[in-house]
Amino acid sequence: MAFLGTAVWRVFGYRHPLGPLCRARCYSVQSEFTTEKSVPYAKTLKQEDGLSGPTKPLPRAADAVVIGGGSLGCQTLYHLCKMGMTNVVLLERDRLTAGTTWHTAGLLWQLRPSDTEVELLAHTRRVVSSELEAETGLETGWIQNGGLFIASNKQRLDEYKRLMSLGKVYGIESHVLSPAETKELYPLMNVKDLYGTLYVPKDGTMDPAGTCTTLSRAATARGAMVIENCPVTGIQVQTDHMGVRRVKAVETDFGTIETPCVVNCAGVWATKLGKMVGVNVPLIAMHHAYVVTERIEGIQNMPNVRDHDASVYLRLQGDALSVGGYEQNPIFWDEVSDKFAFSLFNLDWDVFMQHIEGAINRVPALEQTGIKSTVCGPESFTADHKPLMGEAPEVRGFFLGCGFNSAGMMLGGGCGKELAHWIIHGRPEKDMYGYDIRRFHHSLTNNNRWIRERSHESYAKNYSVVFPFDEPLAGRKMRKDPFHQVTFLYFDVLDYDYYGAYGIPTHSDYKYNQLLGKEYTFDFPPHHDTIRDECMTCRKAVAVFNMSYFGKFYLTGPDAKKAADWLFTADVNKAPGSTVYTCMLNEKGGTESDLTVSRLEPGPAHLPLTPESNGDAYYMAVGGGVAQHNWSHIRTVLQDKGFICTLTDHSEDMGMISIQGPKSRDLLQEVLDTDLSNEAFPFSTHKIVTAAGHKVRAMRLSFVGELGWELHIPKDSCLPVYRAVIDAGAKHGVRNAGYRAIDSLSIEKGYRHWHADLRPDDTPLEAGLAFTCKMKTSIPFLGRKALESQKAEGLRRRIVCFTIDEKVPMFGLEAIFHNGVPVGHLRRAEFGFAINKTIGYGYIRNPDGGVVSPDFIRSGEFTLERMGVVYKAKAHLKSPFDPENKRVKGIYSTD
């Protein structure tokens, strides 16, 4: 008998589990998993494996083909059918759940530090706990035994309290328990080292095989086909008359299925499917394991446990426990074969022992408990620990549903529904940008070093406290802007050291890491005063911001004006030299982007500042973090509408600095060769000017609510122009300022931040951006009909600004209450230094389902809940800072 106790392991030196169930488990999977060398993904399974061919004849054609019979594949198939697309096929190379799904723990935790993920998890729970059984009469294996989050220190409990506050908005019951209350709930638990716990009674456990079987039966009952033992050998792609690559068919050794849509739900094999059509799938496979114990007296009906600080989870499995977790030295699975390597020796006990030790500390009875079986298989992980979803930018009709970082079961229902909606309607219902493959810059999705480093760090930090201002150490310095060597480098970022794993020496005296460590707090961070100084310099003098990460695109060609009219909510067809702040929407009226669009003079090319154009031409500056998303959105719209125009990306060819503050005009008048007066250079205009002998495009704009200009500069001219600005600004008190200052300044002025308080599920009307929409004209634009309907019906949700008097930090996700009733949560919050208050923005609903009118906002009492503590809040219909917009016009009071 092998016991979990560390002393026993070390004395007897067991390197593999013992016990009759383990032998039965391994016997049952031998036909699926062998220790063969890697073979091609598409290799036909051998006759001696007992798999003679597909379980059904292949159809000639299908509206969509889902590849992969795990959680995501089955959930996507099911939801496609529920939404009316029933001529669909699921192809599984082996048997359902034979990939990474078979060895999942099947845990479902309802609370996550993301409103979207909370909603996705809620849908999964509904599907597996009630909807599937009601529809099919079959049980999925759902067990509602609750979840218990362990906190060994105050910071960890604060993190859980943030989740608790968010959960109240969604009606998720949770309770903070003392160590004594925890002991009463879970008598076998050691609570001597506990600070507290968070108990979520309606968390639970899913059965992978039961769930996927029931999903497939429900889908086939609606007309879908599920074909097992049918590996995919190729995917055909055709190029249409506009030069766009599109999916044409799926090839197997048993036939070809014509289809315009392929859904890659192949888990760790997703990269190999992507290569068939030239699509980059940036994920990596790692060993992921757990052990199942023998029977434990008294463990029945206990909640599942997550002890993040010990990096271990304890999943109830009848009268036993499954024990697993995440370590800092995971084993990379570099060769994922058609039938992945599996044996008793795959579980590396030197790596896994940390989880055993953590489990024994938490439940001491485990020290004398035997191991019944071990489970070890490959799991796919991504650079930011988020899935890869949506239509690939390289090939139309090729969708991703992979890279779920061991969360494919619990996110499967919600993500399967969103992916199905994406396929049918061209976009998901919810804000899925955090999962959208287009969130990654195209230069990184095939950068193996970046993928490996970032994926490792994501795995290693999976159980770390989620702090508001954390930053990765991995994958740095792989993209550098033109100012890299002279500005904003207050510290040196070193090559990734893998946290000392794999024999790589840990960096000593690593200043950047030390600075990050000081930011690990839910209080005001140590750099709060530095951010204040940067903000107040901008408000009182002048600051320089490096905005080179912005995307910079040109739109030209015969249909450029038609395209601009359709793409942009605002009327951008003003006189050349104008710059307009606008939005781009989807068909439902949701905001895909906010950006500035500048109308250009026709003429010869002087790249990168001016494209060649014989007619209409536009220059777009879009937020850098979402530039790839915007590029893909614009290109997709152009293709779908058949506009004849050219979209070119010059993001890497130009840098951009923004000079903002009351003294910005005085500073720049010494650097630029043009009159900067209000009359000569009005707000929302742009010009090609000379700066320190170099041609630049100057735009009079502000994202912080001050007088200011942006300088868009060719890459080779960036350093001399920057130095000229800094030299001229010395006597004006100029200083560099960073993105944290931008966050504070912009929220104080009431400006939106895309993907914080402005997302694809928010309309401009809800977001207070109706002024960006050309509703008073007759010009049609994408999303206009949805806005017209919403305006006629009245707003059922609306963004509101809140301030509190107490000097406490907020970061977003805090619950909003109106007369004691939850009505929403903060999307974004910062400290406003000019108004000396914490300020937050969130979307609220009327509890009775009615219109959220200005009168509703003015009436009643608003409160905000932060980590379980409630604060009185003041609601504002306008920004409390400079509500008359005088400062951007250069109008400053003299007092």
N, C-alpha and C positions, 0 to 999 in steps of 0.2 A: 504494500500500500504506500503510495506517495502522498505525503501531506503537504499542505500549504506552508506550514511553519518553516521559517528560513533556516533554523538550525538543522532541521531534518534534511532539507535540500542540500545544505552544505556538507553534512556528514556523509550522506549516502551518494551524493553527486549524481542524482538522477538527471538525465538530459531529455527525457520524454515522459509523457504522462502514462499512468498505468490504470487498470480497472476495466471491467467487462464492457461498460458502455462506450469507452474510448475505442476498443477494438471493433465494436459494432458500428460506430460512427465511421471509422476509417474504411471498414469493409463496404459500407453503403455508398461511399463516394469514390471508390477506386475506379469505377468505370468512367468517372467524369474528370478526375484529376490525376495526372501521372507526373513522373519526374523526367519526362523527355526533354531534350534540348528544344530550344525555340523553333517553331515551325511557322510558316506564313499564316496570317489570320484566316485566309480564305481556304486553307487546305481542307479537303473533304475529310470528314471523320472516318476512321478506318472501319472496315467490316468487322474486325475482331473486337471492336469496342461495343458491339451489339447494336450499332446504329446504321441501319441499312439505307436510309434515305429520308426524305421529308415525310412528315406525318399526313400531309394532304397534297394533292396536285396544286401546282402554282397557277393562279389566274393569269390571263393575258395582260390585264391592265388593272390599275388601282388608282384612286385619287391620292392616296398617300401610302407609303411603305415605312413602317416603324421597324428599325433594326435593333434588336436586343430585347430579351424577354425578362428583364428584371423589373424592379419597382417602377422606374420611370417609363420604361416601354409599355408596361401593362397599364399604368395610370394614364398615359397619354392616349393609348388606344381607346380605353374606356371613355375618356372625356371627349375624344373626337366623335365617338358614336353618340354620346349623350347630346352633343351639339348638332347632330344631324348629318355628319360625314360618316356614312356607314360602309362605303366601298373602300375599306382600308384593310391592310394586311400587316401582320406582325411576323417578322422572320427572326427565329432564334437558332443560332448555330448548333445548339445542343438541346437542353431542356429548359423550360421556364425556371428562372432563379438560379441557373447553373453558373452564372458569373459571380459578380461581387455580392449580389443580393443574398445568396444562400448563407453567407457567414456574417450578415449584419446582426447587430444586437437587437434591433427592432424597438428601440426606446423612442418614446414621444414625450418631449418636454414642451409645454405650451408657451413658456415665456422665453423671449430672446430680446436682445437690445436693438430691435428693429421692428417698427410697426408693420412693415410689409411681411416680415417673417412670421410675426404673431398671427397675421391673417392667413398666411399660407398653411401654417401648422393647424390652425382652427379648421380649415377645410379638410385637411388630411384626416383629422380626428373625426369629423362628421362622416366622412366616407367610410372609414374602417369601423367606426363604432356603431353606426346605425344605418346609413343609406344603402350600403351594399347588401346587408342582410334583409332590409325591407324590400329591396328590388329582386333579390335572387332566392331568398329563403335559406341561404347558406351563411354559416358563421365564418368570420374572418380570423378568429383567434384573438380578438381584442380583449385585453384585460386591464381594467381601470383599478390599478393598485396605488396610484399616487406617486409623486416625486418629492424627493428631499434633497435640497441643496445645502451642502456643508460649508460653513464659514469658520475659519480658524483665526481670523483677525477682523478688525473693524472695516478695513477697505473692502474686503470680500463681502461682508454683510451689507455695506453701503451699496455695492454693486447689485446685490439681490433686492435691496429696498427700491432701487431704481426700477427694476423689473416689476416689482409688486405694484408700484404706482402706475406704471404703464398698463399693467394687467387690469386695473380697475376700469380703465376706459373701455376695455373689451369684455368686461364681465367675467374675467378669469379669477376665480377664488384662490387666494394664497394667504399664508399666515407666517409672520416672523415668530419663531419659537425660541425660547431660552434653552440652555442645555438641559435643564430639568424637564421641561416640556418635551424636548426631543427624546429624552430617555424614556419618558412615559409612552410616547408614540412608538419607539423602536427600542425595546428593552435590551436587545443584544448589542446595542451600539455603545462604544466607548465615547463618553462626552466630556472627559476630563480636560481635553485640549480644545474644546469648542468655544467659539465666541457667540455663536448662534446659528440658526438654520432658517431656511425658507421652505415651507411645506405647501405643495400644490396638490390638493386632493384628487383632481381629475386628470392628472397625467397618467400615463399608462404604457402598456407594452403591446406591440404588434407581432403577429406571426408572419414572417415573409412569405412562406410557401402558401399558407392559407389565404393571405390577402391577394397575392398575385393570381392564384388559381381562381378565386372568386371574381376578380376583375376581368380575367380572360373569358370566363363563362358569361358574365354580364355583357361584355363586348360582342362575343359571338352570337349571343341571343338577339342582338340588334343588327346583325348582318356582317360583322367583321370576321376576318379569317386569321387564325393563329396557326402558324406552320413551324413546327420544331424540327430539329435535325437538318437544318437547311442553311449552311454558311453562305454568306455573300462573297462572291468572287470579284465583283467589279461594279462600278456605277458609271453609266453613260451620261455624258454632258454634251449639250449642243449649244452653239453660239447663234443667237438670233440676229435679225437684220440690223439691230442697233449695236451689235458687238457684245451683247450681254450673255454671259455663260449661264445656262440653266440646266437643271436636272432633267434627264430624259427617261432613264430606265435603270433598273437594278438587275444585275446579272448573278445567277447562281449556276452550279453544275447541273441543276435540274430544270432550268428554264429561265426566261427573262420576263420581268414584269415592267411594262411601260408605266411610267408615273411622272408627274411634274413635281413630286414632293418626296423627299427622303428625310426621315427623322433619326438622327444618330443618337441612340440610347444604349450604346455598346459599352459603357463603363470604361474599364481600363484599356479596352481595345478601340476606343473612340478615335485615338490618334491614327490608327492604321486605316480606319474607314475614311478619315479625313484626307489622308494621303492619296486615296484612290481618285479624288477629284481636285486635289491641289488646295485643300482647306487646312489651315493651321488650327490644331486643337491643343491649346497650351495646358496640358495636364501631365502629371507624372504619377507612376504607380509606386506604392510603398507597401511593405508588409503591415498588416493590421491583424491583431490577434486577441483572443480572450480564452480563458479557461472556464470550465463548468465544474463546480464542486460536487462532491457527494452530498447526501442528505444532511441538512442542518436542522436540528430540533428547535422549534420556536421561530423559524424564519418565515413560515407561511403567512401570506397576506401582508407582508411588510412592503413599504414603498420602495421604488427604485431610488438609488442614492448616487449623487454626483459629488465627489469630494475633490474639487478642482485643485486645491492646494497640494493634495497628495497625488494628483494626476491619476485618479482611479474612479471608475464607476462600478456599481454593484447592481446588477439587474436580477430581479426576482425571476426564478425559473422553477416554478412549482414549489418543492420543498428544498431547493438548492439555490445557488447564486452563480451568475456569470460574472467574471471579474476581468476587466480590461481597462484601457486608458491610452494616453498619448505620452510619448517620451521625447526627449530632446535628441536622441540618437536613433531615429527610425531607420529601418533597413530599406534602401531603395530596391525596387523590383525592376531592374533594368531591362530584363528580357521577358516581356509578357507574351507567352506562346498561345497557340490556339487552345490548348488545354493546359492551363497554367500549372506550374510545378507545385505539387502538394505532397507532403510526407510528414511523418511524426516529427522530423527534425527541423521543419521549417520554423517552428517557434524557437527563437533564440532566447534562452533563459537568462543570459547575461543582460540582455536588453529588457526583458519582461519582469525581472525580479523586483524592480521599483514599484510596480503595480501590486505585486504580491505583498510586499512590505506595507504599502499604504492600506491595502485591504485588511490585513491582519490588525493593524493599529486601529482601524475604524470598527471592525467587528472581531474582537479577540477570539471568538469561538472558531474562527477559520484556521487558527494555528494547528488545531488537531483534526482538521477536516480534510478528507481525501479529495484528490482530483479525479473526476469521472471522465473528462475528455478535454482536449484542446482543439481550438479552431484557429487556423491561420490561413489567410488568403490575401491577394492583392486588393488594394483599394486606391481609387484615384484621388489625387489632391491637386489643388490649383494655387495660383500665386497669391490670391487674397482670401483663400478659404471660402470662396463662394462658387456656386455652380456655373457652368457654361451653358447658356441657353440662347435661343433665338436663331434667326436666319444668318448664316455665315456671310460676311461681306464679299467673299470671293466668288460664291456661286449662288444664284437665286434658286430657291426651292430646296436648299440643303440646310436643314435645321439641326441644332444641337440641343441635347438634353442629357448632359453628362457632367462628370467632374463634381460629384456631390459631396466629397470630403466626408464620407461615412454617414451622411445625413439623407441618403436617398430614400429611405423608408419614411422618415417622419416629414420630409418636405415633398414627398412624391405626389400626394394627392393635390396639394395646392399648386405645385409646379406643373403637374400633368394637366391640370385644368388651364393654367395660364398658357402653356405651350400649345394646347389644342386651340385655344382662342387666337393665339398668334398665327397659327397655320391657316385657320379659316378666315380670320378677319384682318390679317396683316399686322396686328399688334396685340399685346396682352391687355387684359382689363386693368390689372394693377400696375403700380410702378415697379417694373422689373429691371430697371437700369443696372442695379447692383449685380444682377445675374447675366445681363446681356453681354454676349461675346464682344460686342462693339465697344465695351468699356476699355479695352486694352488697345494701346497704340499698335499699329500694324508692324512696327519695327521690333516689337517685343514678342509677338505671338509665335515666332519661330526661333527665338533666342534661347537656346537650350540652357545656357548658364543662368540667365535670368529666371527661367521657369523652375530650374532645379533649386536655386538658392531661395527664391521667394516661397516655393511650395514647401521646402523644408521648414522655413521659419513659420509658415502658417500652421503646419502640423505641430511643431514644437511648442507654439504659443496658443494652441487651441484652448487650453484650460486656463490661460492667463486672464487676469482681471482686464475687462474691456474698459480702458481709460479713454477719456474724450480726446486727448491730444497725442496718442501713441503714433509712432512712425516706424516703418520697417528699417532694419539694419541691412537686410539682404537686397541684392540687386541694385545697388547704388552706382552712380556715375556711369551708367550705360547710355544715358541721353544727357547731353550737356548743352545749355543755351550759350549764346555768344558772350554773355557777361560772366560766365562761370569763374573765370580766373581773377576777377577784380571786385565782385560785389556779392554781398550776402553770404560769403563764406566765412562765418565767424568761427567755424570749427572744421576740422578735416574729417571727411567720411572715409573710413577705411574699407578694404575688401572684407567680404563676409567671412566670419570665422566659424560659422556653424555652431556657435555657442560652445566651442571646445570639443564637439563630437568628432568622431572618425580620426582621432589623433591630431587634429588641427589645433595649434596653440591658440588659446584665447588672447585677444588683444589686452594688453595692460595699459592703464592710464588712457583709456579711450574716451576722449572728451565729449564726443557727440553722444555716445552711449550714456555717459554720466549726466549730460544735460537732459536727455530723455527720461532718465530715472527720476530726476527731480520733478518732471511733469506728471508722474504717476500719482495722481491725487484727484479726489472729487471736491477739493476745496479750491480756492484761488491758487494757481500755480506760482512757483517762485519767480517766474518771468512776467508776472502780472504787471509789475512796475515798469519793466522795459516796454511792454506793449502799450502801457499808458503813455509813456514818454513819446513813443512813435506816433500814437494817435493825436496827442495834444500838439506835437510839432506840426502835424498836418493841419490841425484846426487853427493854429495860431501863426504859423510861418509857412514852411514848405517842406514836403517830403517826396522822395523818389521811390517808386515801386517798380520792380522788375516784373513785367507781365509777358515775358517772351514765350511762356508756355501756351499762350493763346493760339488757337487755330487761325490761319490766315488764308482765305480762299478767294478765288476770282470766278465770277460767272459771266461768260461772254457767249456770243453767237447769235444767230438769226432769231431764236425764240427766247432770248435772255429776258426781255421785258415781260413776255407772257409767263415765263417761269417765275420771275420775281413777284409778279402780281399774285400768282397762285400760292407760292411758298410762304410769303411774309404777310403777317396780319396787318402791318402798317402800310401806308402808301409810301413806298420808297422811290417812286418815280417823280421825284422833285428835280430841281435844276442840278446839273453836275456841280459837284462841290458840296452837296448836302450829305449829311450823315444822320441816319434815323435809327433810333432804338426800336426794336420790333421783336415779335415772337414768331416761332414756327410751330404749327399745330399738327395733330393727327386728325383723322376723320371724326373722332368723337369730341374734338375741341380741346383735348388735353395738350399741354405745352411740351413739345419736344425740345425746345431750346429758346433762350432769349439771347439776342446778339445785336450788334450794330451792322448796318448795311450802308455803304457809301456809294453814291452814284458817281461814276467816273466820266471824264471827257473821252470821246472816241479819239483814236490816234495810234501811232506806231508803238511797239513794245519797248519799254525800258525796264525790263525785269530786274529785280522782283517788285519794284514799286508800281509799275504800270504794265498791264497786259496789252497785247495787240487787239484792237477792236475797231471795226468800221461802223459800229452802231452802239447799242446799249451794252454797258458793262458795269459790273458791281463788285465791290470789295467787301468781304465779310470778315469780321473779327468775332470769334466765338470762344467761350471759356475753354481753356486748354485741357482741363480734366475730362471734358466731354467732346473734344474736337473730333475724335474718330467716330463717335456716335452721330454727331451732326453731319459729318461728311457722308456717312452711309445713308442717313435719312434724306439728305438733299439728293444724292445720286439715285436712290430708290424712287423718289417722287418724280424726278426727271424721266427715269426709264418708264415708269407706269403711265405717265401722261404723254410720252412720246415727244417731248420737247427736243428740238434740235439746238443744242447749246453745249458749251464746254465748261466743265468744272475743273479747275486746277488748284492744287494745294501747294502753297509756298510757305507753309508753317516753319519749315526748317531753314528757309532762306532769309528770314528776317527775325530780328529781335524787336523788343518793344519795351519802352519805359514810359511810365506815367508820372508826370510832375504835377502835384496837387497841393493846394493851399492858398491862403490869401496873398502870399508873395510869389506865387508861381509866375505871374505875368512879368513882374520885375526881373525875376531870374531869367526867364526865357527870352525876354526882349534883348538881352545881351548875347544870346546864343543864336537866335534865328534871324534871318534876313528879311523879316516881314513885320508889318504893323500888327500888333496883337490887341489893339483896342476893340471894344465891343462893336463899334461900327465896322471896322475893317475885318474882324475875325469873330463873327457871332457864334454863339453856342450852337452845337450840332452842325458844324461845318468842318471842312478839311481842305488842306492845300499841300502841294509839293513845295517844300521850302529848302533852304540851305542851312545846315547846322554845322558849324566848325568846318566848313568847306565840303560837307557831304550832303547829298540829296536825301531827304527824309519826307515821309508823309506825316504832317502834323494834324491832329484832330482835336477840336475843342470839345471835350467830354469829361464826365466825372462819374466815377462809381463809388465815391465816398461823400458826395454832397458838398464839394468845394470848387472854387475856381481852379481850372486845370486843363492840361493838354496831354494827349498821348503822342509819342513819337514812334512811328513805325519805321524801322531802320534796316537797310540791307546789312546782312550779317557781317561783312568785312568792315562796315563803318561803325559798328556798335560801340567799340571801345573808345575811339576818339570822341564820338558824340557824348558818350556817358561822362568821360573825363571833363569835357568842356562844361557840361551841366553841373557837375560837382564843384568844379573850380569857380564858376560864376555864382553858385549858390552859397559859397562859404560865408560871405558877408550877410547873407539872409538867414543863416542858421539852418541850412538844409541838412537833412539826414536821410539815410536809407531806412525804409520801413518794410516789414514783411507781411506775409499773408494773414497772420493772426491779427495784425492791425487792420487790414482790409476787412476782415470779418466783423470786427467791432465797429469800424466807421460806417460800413455799408448798412448794417442792421440798425444802427442808430439813426441813419437817414431814412430808413424804410425801404431800401433797395432790396430786390429779390436776389436770391442765390440759387441758381439752378441746381436741382436735385437736393435741395434742403427745404426751402419753403416754396419751391416751384418745381413741379414734377409732371411727368406725362399723364398723371391722373388728376391734375389740377387745371382748370380752365383759366384763361386770363381774367374772366369776370369774377371768378371766385378769388383770384389772387390779387385783386385790386389793380389790374393792368388793362382795364377796358380802354384806356386812352391809347393803347398801342394798336387797337383794332379799327380798321377803316369801315366801321359799321354804317357810317353816315353816307358812304358812297355806294354805288351799285356794283363795285368791283368784286367778283367772286374770289374766294380764297379757301384753301384747304381748312376745313373745320368751321367755316362760317355758319352753315346750316345748324350745326349743333349749338353754337353760341346764340343764334337767333331763337332757337327753341328754349334754351336755358333762360335767356333774358325774358321771354314771354311768360314762362312759368314762375320765375322768381328764384333766387338763389337759396338752395337748401343747405349749403355750407359756404363759409366765407372766412377769409383770413382776417385775424384780428391781432393788433399789437397790444402787448401787456407789459407793464412795469410793476416792480415791487419796491417798497421802501427799504426793506432789510438788505444789508450788504452780504448776500449769499450768492454763490455762483449757480447758474443753471446752464445746461448744455443741450437741451432738447430731450424729448420723451417725457417731460414732466406733465402730469395730468392736469387738465383744465376743468374746473367745476363752475357751474352757474347755479346759484342758489342751492349748492350742495349736491347737484346732479352732474355726473361726468358728461361733458359735451365735446371733448376732444383732447388733444395733447399738443405740446409745443413741438414744432418741427425744428426750430432753430432758436438758440439763445446765446447771448454774449453780455458782457458788461459794457455799457456805454459811458465812456469817460467824460464826455462833455456834459451829459445830463446827470452823471454820477449815480446811475441806477443800473440794475440788471434789467435787460430788455429781452423779450421773447416774442416770437410770432408762431401762431398756430391756427389751424382751421377748426372752426366750431360748427356744430349742428344744433338745431332747435330740438329739444327732447321730444316735443310733440310731433315732430316730423314736418313742421311748417317752415315758412320762409325765415331765413336769418336776416332780419331787417336791421337798419341802424337803430330803431327804437328798441329792438330786442337786446342789442349790444349795450345800449345806454342804460337799460333797466336791470334791476337785480344786482346781485353781488357775485363777483368773480373771485375765485381762489385758485392757486396753483399748488399742486402737491409735489414736493421734492423729497425723495427717499423717505416717504411716510410722514413728512412734516408739511403742514398746510400754511400757506402765506396769502394774505389779502393782496389782490392784484387790481390794478387800474387798467381798464380797457380803453384803447385809443382808436378812433376812426382814422386819424392821420398821424404821421410820424411826430413824436414830441420834439424832435430836433428840426429847427428851421422849416416849419410846416408851409411857409410861403415861398420856399425855394429861392430865396434871395442870394444865397452864397454862391450857387453855381453860376449865377449871372454876374458875379463879381461885386455884388452889393453887400458891403460890410458896414455894420454900425461903427461909429467913431468912439463910443463910450468904452 
